[in-house]
């Protein structure tokens, strides 16, 4: 029995190694086919709808609601919305994502659309059906707090003084990667200042109403 199990394990490992090699070869072929004659690669930098949504919200928060890029970003958000009303966290994801959907919904609301906007109505129904704001991440809570749709008191408090902790201290920002520090410290400043520029009431249901599900 032991020899039989050992043989099955070796066979499974061999199949796994073979599939890994097939995947590596396919990836290398894909890259070679897209290499420019001069030797370099070029491609679009793409992410999920959170990037467009957060840009829209940031411009609103800074008082730049008339900035021309906002309407273009809003149009992009509408193109990316799924048939069920949600937005996904990666291309062709099997299901919508609550954080991406809440941020996109809030961004479109900041554009001042009518209450009967089909895109907003579908998004709100999806958010409510998936637990509302009780399921959102910390980043999304901060974005909503900035636009008056979530109480600052319910966001995690991160003292800005953590920047003074030395390297040897159990918690030091210099133990984090550069991109993490660039996120950590702005959040700390926001946590200390707690600014807010509330969205105007347009008749659309507020994303904060998702708290009724909690």
N, CA, C and O of each residue as an XYZ file, in Angstrom:
856
protein
N       0.836     -1.203      0.000
C       0.000      0.000      0.000
C       0.868      1.249      0.000
O       0.560      2.239     -0.663
N       1.962      1.183      0.758
C       2.860      2.321      0.844
C       3.480      2.629     -0.512
O       3.557      3.788     -0.917
N       3.921      1.589     -1.209
C       4.529      1.777     -2.524
C       3.518      2.343     -3.520
O       3.865      3.168     -4.364
N       2.252      1.888     -3.414
C       1.220      2.375     -4.328
C       0.953      3.862     -4.103
O       0.818      4.624     -5.060
N       0.875      4.278     -2.821
C       0.661      5.687     -2.508
C       1.836      6.533     -2.981
O       1.669      7.645     -3.482
N       3.004      5.984     -2.808
C       4.213      6.701     -3.223
C       4.237      6.890     -4.735
O       4.653      7.933     -5.240
N       3.779      5.856     -5.448
C       3.742      5.923     -6.905
C       2.720      6.956     -7.380
O       2.983      7.696     -8.328
N       1.551      7.011     -6.723
C       0.528      7.993     -7.082
C       1.018      9.417     -6.817
O       0.752     10.336     -7.591
N       1.746      9.579     -5.695
C       2.283     10.901     -5.370
C       3.286     11.350     -6.417
O       3.285     12.508     -6.833
N       4.146     10.426     -6.841
C       5.153     10.751     -7.853
C       4.499     11.085     -9.188
O       4.950     11.982     -9.900
N       3.435     10.359     -9.523
C       2.725     10.610    -10.775
C       2.043     11.985    -10.736
O       2.074     12.733    -11.713
N       1.422     12.305     -9.579
C       0.773     13.601     -9.438
C       1.774     14.738     -9.527
O       1.504     15.773    -10.137
N       2.929     14.537     -8.916
C       3.977     15.555     -8.972
C       4.466     15.746    -10.399
O       4.713     16.873    -10.829
N       4.605     14.655    -11.131
C       5.051     14.725    -12.517
C       4.050     15.492    -13.381
O       4.441     16.308    -14.216
N       2.744     15.225    -13.177
C       1.707     15.938    -13.922
C       1.715     17.430    -13.587
O       1.541     18.278    -14.463
N       1.920     17.730    -12.311
C       1.980     19.123    -11.881
C       3.154     19.846    -12.534
O       3.006     20.949    -13.060
N       4.335     19.199    -12.490
C       5.523     19.804    -13.095
C       5.321     20.025    -14.589
O       5.754     21.037    -15.140
N       4.661     19.072    -15.240
C       4.430     19.189    -16.675
C       3.517     20.376    -16.981
O       3.765     21.123    -17.928
N       2.461     20.550    -16.180
C       1.540     21.659    -16.390
C       2.210     23.008    -16.112
O       1.948     23.996    -16.799
N       3.074     23.034    -15.102
C       3.815     24.266    -14.814
C       4.692     24.650    -16.000
O       4.737     25.816    -16.392
N       5.388     23.670    -16.568
C       6.253     23.939    -17.719
C       5.449     24.397    -18.929
O       5.885     25.275    -19.674
N       4.259     23.796    -19.126
C       3.394     24.218    -20.224
C       2.973     25.678    -20.037
O       2.971     26.457    -20.990
N       2.619     26.039    -18.806
C       2.199     27.410    -18.520
C       3.349     28.392    -18.727
O       3.150     29.474    -19.281
N       4.537     28.025    -18.290
C       5.708     28.900    -18.471
C       6.000     29.112    -19.956
O       6.260     30.233    -20.392
N       5.954     28.031    -20.719
C       6.204     28.139    -22.163
C       5.155     29.018    -22.845
O       5.483     29.823    -23.717
N       3.896     28.858    -22.445
C       2.822     29.654    -23.035
C       3.001     31.136    -22.701
O       2.791     31.999    -23.553
N       3.388     31.426    -21.463
C       3.607     32.818    -21.059
C       4.782     33.424    -21.820
O       4.718     34.572    -22.260
N       5.854     32.648    -21.975
C       7.013     33.146    -22.721
C       6.670     33.399    -24.186
O       7.109     34.392    -24.768
N       5.889     32.505    -24.780
C       5.471     32.690    -26.183
C       4.608     33.943    -26.322
O       4.741     34.687    -27.294
N       3.718     34.177    -25.342
C       2.862     35.364    -25.361
C       3.695     36.634    -25.321
O       3.421     37.586    -26.050
N       4.709     36.647    -24.472
C       5.579     37.816    -24.364
C       6.398     38.033    -25.634
O       6.526     39.158    -26.116
N       6.951     36.943    -26.168
C       7.768     37.080    -27.380
C       6.949     37.600    -28.551
O       7.453     38.367    -29.371
N       5.693     37.187    -28.633
C       4.842     37.623    -29.744
C       4.509     39.107    -29.653
O       4.152     39.723    -30.658
N       4.623     39.692    -28.450
C       4.254     41.092    -28.267
C       5.462     42.007    -28.094
O       5.299     43.194    -27.811
N       6.649     41.480    -28.257
C       7.841     42.316    -28.150
C       7.994     43.206    -29.387
O       7.827     42.747    -30.517
N       8.310     44.469    -29.162
C       8.515     45.397    -30.264
C       9.822     45.066    -30.988
O      10.724     44.489    -30.379
N       9.948     45.419    -32.284
C      11.171     45.111    -33.039
C      12.430     45.661    -32.376
O      13.510     45.084    -32.505
N      12.284     46.797    -31.656
C      13.452     47.398    -31.001
C      13.865     46.652    -29.741
O      14.938     46.903    -29.193
N      13.016     45.733    -29.278
C      13.383     44.919    -28.118
C      12.608     45.199    -26.848
O      12.803     44.500    -25.854
N      11.730     46.203    -26.843
C      11.006     46.542    -25.618
C       9.548     46.081    -25.706
O       9.074     45.653    -26.759
N       8.855     46.182    -24.568
C       7.417     45.875    -24.513
C       6.655     47.137    -24.118
O       7.167     47.968    -23.369
N       5.460     47.275    -24.612
C       4.596     48.403    -24.240
C       3.166     47.894    -24.096
O       2.708     47.067    -24.885
N       2.470     48.392    -23.086
C       1.084     47.973    -22.883
C       0.383     48.926    -21.951
O       1.019     49.701    -21.237
N      -0.938     48.863    -21.963
C      -1.735     49.722    -21.102
C      -1.656     49.255    -19.658
O      -1.707     48.057    -19.379
N      -1.530     50.213    -18.736
C      -1.605     49.917    -17.314
C      -3.072     49.956    -16.913
O      -3.698     51.015    -16.959
N      -3.619     48.830    -16.526
C      -5.033     48.758    -16.200
C      -5.233     48.215    -14.790
O      -4.427     47.440    -14.277
N      -6.317     48.642    -14.193
C      -6.675     48.151    -12.863
C      -8.188     48.006    -12.822
O      -8.852     48.056    -13.857
N      -8.734     47.823    -11.612
C     -10.187     47.725    -11.518
C     -10.808     49.117    -11.379
O     -10.106     50.128    -11.364
N     -12.120     49.144    -11.280
C     -12.859     50.408    -11.289
C     -12.587     51.281    -10.067
O     -12.966     52.452    -10.060
N     -11.944     50.744     -9.042
C     -11.620     51.561     -7.865
C     -10.764     52.765     -8.242
O     -10.899     53.835     -7.649
N      -9.880     52.591     -9.231
C      -8.997     53.697     -9.602
C      -9.798     54.865    -10.164
O      -9.600     56.008     -9.752
N     -10.699     54.588    -11.099
C     -11.531     55.649    -11.645
C     -12.417     56.266    -10.565
O     -12.561     57.486    -10.488
N     -13.011     55.403     -9.729
C     -13.908     55.891     -8.682
C     -13.173     56.788     -7.693
O     -13.672     57.853     -7.329
N     -12.004     56.367     -7.261
C     -11.264     57.154     -6.274
C     -10.764     58.474     -6.852
O     -10.687     59.475     -6.141
N     -10.429     58.477     -8.127
C     -10.021     59.723     -8.771
C     -11.191     60.706     -8.797
O     -11.034     61.888     -8.491
N     -12.369     60.195     -9.167
C     -13.568     61.036     -9.179
C     -13.843     61.606     -7.789
O     -14.126     62.795     -7.646
N     -13.757     60.754     -6.769
C     -14.043     61.186     -5.401
C     -12.992     62.168     -4.897
O     -13.321     63.118     -4.188
N     -11.726     61.945     -5.258
C     -10.666     62.851     -4.823
C     -10.869     64.247     -5.408
O     -10.696     65.248     -4.714
N     -11.232     64.307     -6.676
C     -11.484     65.604     -7.305
C     -12.676     66.307     -6.651
O     -12.657     67.520     -6.443
N     -13.716     65.525     -6.331
C     -14.853     66.113     -5.622
C     -14.421     66.671     -4.271
O     -14.759     67.803     -3.925
N     -13.679     65.879     -3.513
C     -13.261     66.281     -2.169
C     -12.412     67.554     -2.213
O     -12.500     68.389     -1.313
N     -11.597     67.704     -3.248
C     -10.729     68.882     -3.369
C     -11.449     70.099     -3.961
O     -10.832     71.138     -4.193
N     -12.752     69.962     -4.201
C     -13.502     71.080     -4.735
C     -13.348     71.266     -6.232
O     -13.599     72.349     -6.762
N     -12.936     70.208     -6.909
C     -12.726     70.270     -8.350
C     -13.791     69.452     -9.077
O     -13.489     68.713    -10.014
N     -15.028     69.594     -8.639
C     -16.100     68.787     -9.228
C     -16.365     69.120    -10.692
O     -16.987     68.330    -11.402
N     -15.895     70.293    -11.155
C     -16.086     70.679    -12.550
C     -14.900     70.294    -13.432
O     -14.863     70.646    -14.611
N     -13.957     69.591    -12.880
C     -12.793     69.185    -13.663
C     -13.253     68.293    -14.817
O     -14.021     67.357    -14.594
N     -12.802     68.562    -16.045
C     -13.301     67.804    -17.210
C     -13.009     66.315    -17.172
O     -13.718     65.536    -17.810
N     -11.985     65.901    -16.442
C     -11.654     64.474    -16.422
C     -12.710     63.671    -15.668
O     -12.833     62.465    -15.883
N     -13.471     64.319    -14.790
C     -14.464     63.583    -14.001
C     -15.532     62.965    -14.886
O     -15.929     61.821    -14.663
N     -15.995     63.686    -15.868
C     -17.037     63.140    -16.742
C     -16.507     61.980    -17.567
O     -17.241     61.029    -17.837
N     -15.248     62.042    -17.971
C     -14.662     60.939    -18.739
C     -14.487     59.704    -17.861
O     -14.722     58.578    -18.301
N     -14.078     59.926    -16.634
C     -13.933     58.804    -15.705
C     -15.292     58.181    -15.381
O     -15.413     56.961    -15.274
N     -16.309     59.026    -15.228
C     -17.653     58.514    -14.947
C     -18.162     57.674    -16.120
O     -18.798     56.640    -15.917
N     -17.881     58.121    -17.340
C     -18.287     57.343    -18.513
C     -17.590     55.994    -18.534
O     -18.185     54.984    -18.913
N     -16.322     55.980    -18.124
C     -15.583     54.717    -18.063
C     -16.194     53.791    -17.017
O     -16.298     52.585    -17.240
N     -16.597     54.349    -15.880
C     -17.236     53.531    -14.840
C     -18.519     52.894    -15.356
O     -18.785     51.721    -15.093
N     -19.296     53.653    -16.076
C     -20.548     53.116    -16.602
C     -20.293     51.985    -17.593
O     -21.051     51.015    -17.636
N     -19.238     52.102    -18.384
C     -18.903     51.028    -19.326
C     -18.466     49.765    -18.595
O     -18.690     48.655    -19.079
N     -17.848     49.929    -17.443
C     -17.315     48.786    -16.708
C     -18.352     48.101    -15.814
O     -18.098     47.010    -15.303
N     -19.504     48.720    -15.622
C     -20.510     48.135    -14.733
C     -21.030     46.820    -15.299
O     -21.290     46.710    -16.498
N     -21.179     45.831    -14.436
C     -21.686     44.532    -14.836
C     -23.205     44.580    -15.032
O     -23.876     45.511    -14.587
N     -23.712     43.584    -15.691
C     -25.154     43.527    -15.944
C     -25.953     43.451    -14.647
O     -27.097     43.904    -14.599
N     -25.361     42.879    -13.591
C     -26.083     42.756    -12.322
C     -26.027     44.025    -11.482
O     -26.605     44.077    -10.396
N     -25.329     45.057    -11.982
C     -25.249     46.320    -11.267
C     -23.976     46.533    -10.492
O     -23.733     47.636    -10.002
N     -23.150     45.501    -10.366
C     -21.922     45.584     -9.586
C     -20.730     45.942    -10.471
O     -20.838     46.026    -11.694
N     -19.595     46.148     -9.814
C     -18.304     46.269    -10.491
C     -17.411     45.184     -9.936
O     -17.536     44.810     -8.770
N     -16.512     44.676    -10.757
C     -15.663     43.550    -10.356
C     -14.265     44.021     -9.972
O     -13.845     45.126    -10.317
N     -13.560     43.158     -9.251
C     -12.237     43.534     -8.763
C     -11.135     43.136     -9.740
O     -10.006     43.610     -9.616
N     -11.439     42.281    -10.700
C     -10.500     41.978    -11.775
C     -11.296     41.583    -13.017
O     -12.475     41.240    -12.923
N     -10.654     41.632    -14.164
C     -11.330     41.417    -15.437
C     -11.965     40.033    -15.493
O     -11.321     39.026    -15.200
N     -13.222     40.003    -15.871
C     -13.977     38.760    -16.008
C     -14.064     37.976    -14.700
O     -14.065     36.745    -14.710
N     -14.134     38.681    -13.588
C     -14.298     38.009    -12.295
C     -15.648     37.300    -12.268
O     -16.597     37.756    -12.905
N     -15.745     36.191    -11.538
C     -17.002     35.451    -11.509
C     -18.131     36.177    -10.782
O     -19.301     35.833    -10.947
N     -17.782     37.177     -9.981
C     -18.815     37.899     -9.224
C     -18.361     39.328     -8.981
O     -17.180     39.646     -9.116
N     -19.311     40.190     -8.619
C     -18.982     41.564     -8.292
C     -18.266     41.669     -6.955
O     -18.241     40.716     -6.175
N     -17.685     42.836     -6.696
C     -16.931     43.083     -5.469
C     -17.591     44.221     -4.694
O     -17.881     45.271     -5.267
N     -17.828     44.025     -3.407
C     -18.562     45.003     -2.609
C     -17.800     46.327     -2.493
O     -18.415     47.391     -2.571
N     -16.484     46.286     -2.310
C     -15.713     47.522     -2.151
C     -15.684     48.326     -3.446
O     -15.926     49.533     -3.448
N     -15.385     47.642     -4.543
C     -15.349     48.312     -5.841
C     -16.711     48.901     -6.177
O     -16.795     50.016     -6.693
N     -17.771     48.165     -5.890
C     -19.117     48.617     -6.222
C     -19.530     49.817     -5.381
O     -20.112     50.766     -5.906
N     -19.240     49.790     -4.094
C     -19.586     50.921     -3.230
C     -18.836     52.177     -3.659
O     -19.417     53.261     -3.702
N     -17.555     52.041     -3.974
C     -16.771     53.218     -4.380
C     -17.247     53.753     -5.728
O     -17.348     54.967     -5.912
N     -17.540     52.861     -6.669
C     -18.030     53.300     -7.971
C     -19.398     53.967     -7.832
O     -19.663     54.987     -8.470
N     -20.253     53.397     -7.008
C     -21.582     53.963     -6.772
C     -21.471     55.360     -6.171
O     -22.161     56.283     -6.605
N     -20.598     55.517     -5.167
C     -20.418     56.823     -4.541
C     -19.859     57.827     -5.547
O     -20.260     58.991     -5.554
N     -18.928     57.372     -6.399
C     -18.339     58.267     -7.394
C     -19.390     58.768     -8.373
O     -19.424     59.955     -8.699
N     -20.250     57.866     -8.844
C     -21.303     58.285     -9.772
C     -22.312     59.204     -9.081
O     -22.838     60.131     -9.698
N     -22.576     58.946     -7.811
C     -23.461     59.842     -7.064
C     -22.872     61.242     -6.988
O     -23.607     62.228     -7.036
N     -21.533     61.338     -6.867
C     -20.895     62.656     -6.771
C     -21.025     63.442     -8.063
O     -20.811     64.654     -8.081
N     -21.378     62.749     -9.156
C     -21.561     63.434    -10.433
C     -22.915     64.140    -10.510
O     -23.168     64.906    -11.440
N     -23.788     63.879     -9.525
C     -25.060     64.574     -9.464
C     -26.132     64.043    -10.393
O     -26.990     64.795    -10.855
N     -26.086     62.742    -10.670
C     -27.081     62.149    -11.554
C     -28.460     62.108    -10.923
O     -28.593     62.294     -9.713
N     -29.493     61.865    -11.727
C     -30.862     61.819    -11.203
C     -31.097     60.585    -10.340
O     -30.378     59.592    -10.451
N     -32.100     60.657     -9.486
C     -32.399     59.559     -8.569
C     -32.837     58.294     -9.296
O     -32.651     57.187     -8.790
N     -33.417     58.457    -10.480
C     -33.907     57.285    -11.208
C     -32.883     56.763    -12.229
O     -33.244     56.029    -13.149
N     -31.630     57.137    -12.070
C     -30.571     56.655    -12.954
C     -30.511     55.135    -12.851
O     -30.259     54.620    -11.762
N     -30.734     54.392    -13.941
C     -30.743     52.923    -13.880
C     -29.440     52.331    -13.347
O     -29.467     51.353    -12.599
N     -28.303     52.911    -13.722
C     -27.021     52.389    -13.250
C     -26.902     52.497    -11.739
O     -26.429     51.571    -11.080
N     -27.330     53.626    -11.192
C     -27.272     53.818     -9.749
C     -28.276     52.925     -9.027
O     -27.968     52.367     -7.974
N     -29.454     52.790     -9.580
C     -30.465     51.939     -8.952
C     -30.007     50.483     -8.895
O     -30.158     49.820     -7.869
N     -29.447     49.989    -10.002
C     -28.964     48.600    -10.019
C     -27.819     48.412     -9.031
O     -27.751     47.404     -8.328
N     -26.921     49.394     -8.986
C     -25.789     49.291     -8.069
C     -26.260     49.279     -6.619
O     -25.766     48.494     -5.810
N     -27.218     50.151     -6.289
C     -27.703     50.205     -4.912
C     -28.384     48.902     -4.510
O     -28.200     48.424     -3.391
N     -29.164     48.329     -5.412
C     -29.822     47.049     -5.106
C     -28.786     45.963     -4.854
O     -28.943     45.147     -3.946
N     -27.720     45.953     -5.663
C     -26.681     44.933     -5.495
C     -25.981     45.118     -4.150
O     -25.723     44.148     -3.438
N     -25.676     46.366     -3.810
C     -24.999     46.637     -2.533
C     -25.847     46.166     -1.356
O     -25.340     45.516     -0.441
N     -27.123     46.489     -1.380
C     -28.008     46.103     -0.291
C     -28.154     44.585     -0.207
O     -28.237     44.023      0.885
N     -28.185     43.928     -1.365
C     -28.338     42.473     -1.382
C     -27.089     41.760     -0.888
O     -27.145     40.577     -0.552
N     -25.969     42.462     -0.839
C     -24.717     41.841     -0.412
C     -24.217     42.401      0.916
O     -23.012     42.461      1.165
N     -25.150     42.804      1.755
C     -24.805     43.153      3.132
C     -24.551     44.609      3.403
O     -24.332     44.986      4.554
N     -24.571     45.441      2.389
C     -24.339     46.857      2.627
C     -22.943     47.152      3.135
O     -21.993     46.428      2.836
N     -22.827     48.223      3.909
C     -21.508     48.706      4.315
C     -20.872     47.896      5.431
O     -19.718     48.144      5.781
N     -21.576     46.952      5.988
C     -20.958     46.157      7.048
C     -19.830     45.278      6.502
O     -19.005     44.778      7.267
N     -19.795     45.092      5.180
C     -18.795     44.203      4.585
C     -17.665     44.938      3.865
O     -16.832     44.298      3.223
N     -17.620     46.275      3.958
C     -16.598     46.990      3.201
C     -15.273     47.044      3.955
O     -15.229     46.906      5.177
N     -14.202     47.245      3.203
C     -12.849     47.289      3.767
C     -12.561     48.665      4.376
O     -13.367     49.589      4.269
N     -11.394     48.779      5.017
C     -11.000     50.024      5.676
C     -10.842     51.158      4.666
O     -11.322     52.264      4.914
N     -10.177     50.910      3.529
C      -9.966     51.963      2.538
C     -11.298     52.558      2.076
O     -11.434     53.776      1.961
N     -12.260     51.703      1.818
C     -13.553     52.178      1.342
C     -14.241     53.011      2.415
O     -14.909     53.995      2.096
N     -14.092     52.638      3.666
C     -14.669     53.433      4.754
C     -14.067     54.826      4.791
O     -14.773     55.809      5.014
N     -12.767     54.909      4.572
C     -12.114     56.217      4.560
C     -12.646     57.083      3.419
O     -12.921     58.267      3.614
N     -12.790     56.499      2.233
C     -13.296     57.270      1.103
C     -14.710     57.791      1.385
O     -15.031     58.938      1.073
N     -15.544     56.942      1.974
C     -16.901     57.374      2.285
C     -16.912     58.433      3.382
O     -17.746     59.338      3.354
N     -16.007     58.335      4.340
C     -15.927     59.350      5.395
C     -15.538     60.705      4.811
O     -16.006     61.744      5.277
N     -14.687     60.692      3.797
C     -14.249     61.939      3.173
C     -15.405     62.675      2.483
O     -15.368     63.895      2.329
N     -16.418     61.929      2.075
C     -17.554     62.565      1.385
C     -18.809     62.569      2.257
O     -19.917     62.754      1.753
N     -18.637     62.364      3.563
C     -19.741     62.474      4.498
C     -20.730     61.333      4.484
O     -21.855     61.486      4.959
N     -20.329     60.172      3.940
C     -21.239     59.032      3.842
C     -20.924     57.921      4.844
O     -21.551     56.862      4.813
N     -19.964     58.156      5.723
C     -19.617     57.160      6.743
C     -19.005     57.930      7.913
O     -18.214     58.847      7.696
N     -19.357     57.571      9.148
C     -18.839     58.323     10.303
C     -17.354     58.062     10.546
O     -16.916     56.912     10.568
N     -16.585     59.131     10.727
C     -15.167     58.962     11.020
C     -14.957     58.124     12.274
O     -13.953     57.422     12.393
N     -15.898     58.194     13.209
C     -15.748     57.445     14.463
C     -15.700     55.942     14.244
O     -15.213     55.202     15.099
N     -16.204     55.488     13.103
C     -16.213     54.053     12.824
C     -15.075     53.621     11.898
O     -15.062     52.493     11.405
N     -14.123     54.522     11.666
C     -12.930     54.148     10.899
C     -11.800     53.863     11.879
O     -11.745     54.475     12.946
N     -10.893     52.941     11.537
C      -9.765     52.656     12.434
C      -8.911     53.902     12.649
O      -8.612     54.631     11.703
N      -8.529     54.136     13.884
C      -7.725     55.314     14.221
C      -6.238     54.967     14.154
O      -5.769     54.063     14.844
N      -5.513     55.693     13.319
C      -4.073     55.477     13.170
C      -3.359     56.792     13.479
O      -3.371     57.695     12.643
N      -2.735     56.931     14.655
C      -2.092     58.201     15.029
C      -0.957     58.546     14.068
O      -0.134     57.694     13.732
N      -0.922     59.797     13.633
C       0.149     60.229     12.731
C       1.514     60.174     13.406
O       2.542     60.153     12.729
N       1.527     60.151     14.744
C       2.801     60.122     15.475
C       3.592     58.837     15.263
O       4.747     58.748     15.680
N       2.983     57.839     14.618
C       3.732     56.593     14.378
C       4.961     56.844     13.517
O       5.875     56.020     13.481
N       4.987     57.985     12.818
C       6.149     58.287     11.975
C       7.408     58.479     12.811
O       8.520     58.350     12.300
N       7.235     58.786     14.101
C       8.391     59.016     14.973
C       8.978     57.730     15.546
O      10.069     57.755     16.114
N       8.274     56.608     15.408
C       8.789     55.370     15.968
C      10.074     54.963     15.244
O      10.090     54.912     14.014
N      11.149     54.673     15.979
C      12.426     54.303     15.336
C      12.378     52.895     14.745
O      11.431     52.141     14.971
N      13.407     52.563     13.994
C      13.456     51.265     13.322
C      13.386     50.094     14.292
O      12.815     49.055     13.960
N      13.956     50.241     15.487
C      14.016     49.126     16.415
C      12.697     48.917     17.161
O      12.521     47.904     17.838
N      11.768     49.872     17.040
C      10.490     49.778     17.742
C       9.643     48.659     17.125
O       9.725     48.416     15.921
N       8.824     47.971     17.946
C       8.009     46.865     17.398
C       7.150     47.254     16.201
O       6.905     46.430     15.320
N       6.687     48.514     16.162
C       5.924     48.994     14.999
C       6.672     50.179     14.416
O       6.775     51.230     15.049
N       7.188     50.010     13.218
C       7.889     51.087     12.531
C       7.434     51.119     11.078
O       7.363     50.078     10.425
N       7.125     52.316     10.568
C       6.680     52.399      9.181
C       7.776     51.971      8.216
O       7.494     51.623      7.070
N       9.034     51.996      8.678
C      10.145     51.633      7.798
C      10.309     50.127      7.661
O      11.177     49.654      6.927
N       9.476     49.376      8.368
C       9.423     47.932      8.158
C       8.417     47.565      7.072
O       8.265     46.394      6.723
N       7.732     48.581      6.541
C       6.770     48.371      5.470
C       7.415     48.697      4.127
O       8.389     49.447      4.060
N       6.868     48.129      3.072
C       7.335     48.449      1.729
C       7.026     49.914      1.404
O       6.182     50.538      2.048
N       7.722     50.452      0.397
C       7.548     51.865      0.042
C       6.094     52.192     -0.289
O       5.559     53.206      0.160
N       5.451     51.311     -1.088
C       4.074     51.592     -1.487
C       3.143     51.550     -0.280
O       2.146     52.271     -0.235
N       3.467     50.705      0.698
C       2.628     50.628      1.899
C       2.805     51.882      2.757
O       1.834     52.383      3.323
N       4.026     52.390      2.856
C       4.252     53.631      3.616
C       3.519     54.803      2.971
O       2.982     55.672      3.658
N       3.505     54.813      1.628
C       2.839     55.897      0.908
C       1.330     55.860      1.099
O       0.649     56.851      0.835
N       0.804     54.735      1.551
C      -0.613     54.620      1.884
C      -0.846     54.846      3.377
O      -1.803     55.506      3.781
N       0.040     54.293      4.171
C      -0.104     54.323      5.623
C      -0.124     55.742      6.186
O      -1.007     56.084      6.974
N       0.840     56.568      5.789
C       0.953     57.895      6.389
C      -0.154     58.859      5.947
O      -0.652     59.608      6.788
N      -0.563     58.880      4.675
C      -1.737     59.711      4.344
C      -2.981     59.315      5.125
O      -3.761     60.173      5.537
N      -3.168     58.002      5.330
C      -4.311     57.556      6.119
C      -4.177     58.054      7.564
O      -5.169     58.429      8.189
N      -2.958     58.055      8.083
C      -2.741     58.541      9.443
C      -3.101     60.021      9.567
O      -3.710     60.435     10.554
N      -2.724     60.815      8.568
C      -3.051     62.243      8.584
C      -4.565     62.445      8.504
O      -5.131     63.261      9.232
N      -5.214     61.693      7.610
C      -6.672     61.791      7.499
C      -7.339     61.374      8.801
O      -8.323     61.977      9.229
N      -6.797     60.343      9.423
C      -7.355     59.849     10.678
C      -7.280     60.909     11.762
O      -8.163     61.001     12.615
N      -6.209     61.719     11.727
C      -6.036     62.769     12.736
C      -6.914     63.980     12.447
O      -7.491     64.564     13.364
N      -7.016     64.356     11.184
C      -7.745     65.570     10.807
C      -9.243     65.340     10.592
O     -10.057     66.216     10.882
N      -9.595     64.175     10.091
C     -10.987     63.793      9.828
C     -11.752     64.830      8.999
O     -12.804     65.307      9.422
N     -11.233     65.173      7.836
C     -11.945     66.155      6.999
C     -13.126     65.508      6.293
O     -13.190     64.285      6.168
N     -14.052     66.324      5.838
C     -15.212     65.801      5.127
C     -15.807     66.892      4.247
O     -15.933     68.045      4.661
N     -16.163     66.513      3.045
C     -16.922     67.395      2.152
C     -18.130     66.605      1.678
O     -18.048     65.897      0.674
N     -19.254     66.715      2.386
C     -20.415     65.862      2.099
C     -20.962     66.063      0.696
O     -20.957     67.170      0.158
N     -21.433     64.970      0.120
C     -22.101     65.027     -1.173
C     -23.448     65.715     -1.019
O     -24.087     65.591      0.025
N     -23.888     66.435     -2.040
C     -25.232     67.035     -1.979
C     -26.301     65.969     -2.126
O     -26.065     64.929     -2.740
N     -27.455     66.218     -1.576
C     -28.570     65.270     -1.687
C     -29.223     65.412     -3.054
O     -29.683     66.495     -3.415
N     -29.265     64.335     -3.805
C     -29.860     64.372     -5.150
C     -31.068     63.459     -5.258
O     -31.660     63.336     -6.331
N     -31.435     62.824     -4.169
C     -32.545     61.882     -4.194
C     -32.106     60.441     -4.332
O     -32.896     59.525     -4.102
N     -30.832     60.226     -4.711
C     -30.324     58.855     -4.818
C     -30.107     58.277     -3.431
O     -29.666     58.997     -2.535
N     -30.402     57.004     -3.226
C     -30.127     56.393     -1.925
C     -28.647     56.483     -1.595
O     -27.799     56.259     -2.459
N     -28.338     56.804     -0.370
C     -26.940     56.918      0.042
C     -26.349     55.525      0.263
O     -27.043     54.619      0.726
N     -25.059     55.355     -0.071
C     -24.445     54.052      0.195
C     -24.436     53.720      1.669
O     -24.448     52.546      2.038
N     -24.416     54.747      2.530
C     -24.423     54.507      3.972
C     -25.690     53.812      4.428
O     -25.719     53.229      5.512
N     -26.746     53.865      3.615
C     -27.984     53.194      4.000
C     -27.804     51.675      4.072
O     -28.661     50.962      4.594
N     -26.688     51.198      3.544
C     -26.398     49.776      3.657
C     -26.234     49.337      5.091
O     -26.292     48.142      5.381
N     -26.027     50.288      6.007
C     -25.892     49.943      7.421
C     -27.167     49.342      7.988
O     -27.135     48.694      9.034
N     -28.278     49.547      7.314
C     -29.521     48.943      7.809
C     -29.478     47.431      7.757
O     -30.227     46.748      8.454
N     -28.562     46.902      6.893
C     -28.455     45.452      6.803
C     -27.600     44.872      7.909
O     -27.614     43.663      8.141
N     -26.852     45.729      8.596
C     -25.907     45.235      9.588
C     -26.570     44.938     10.914
O     -25.902     44.512     11.856
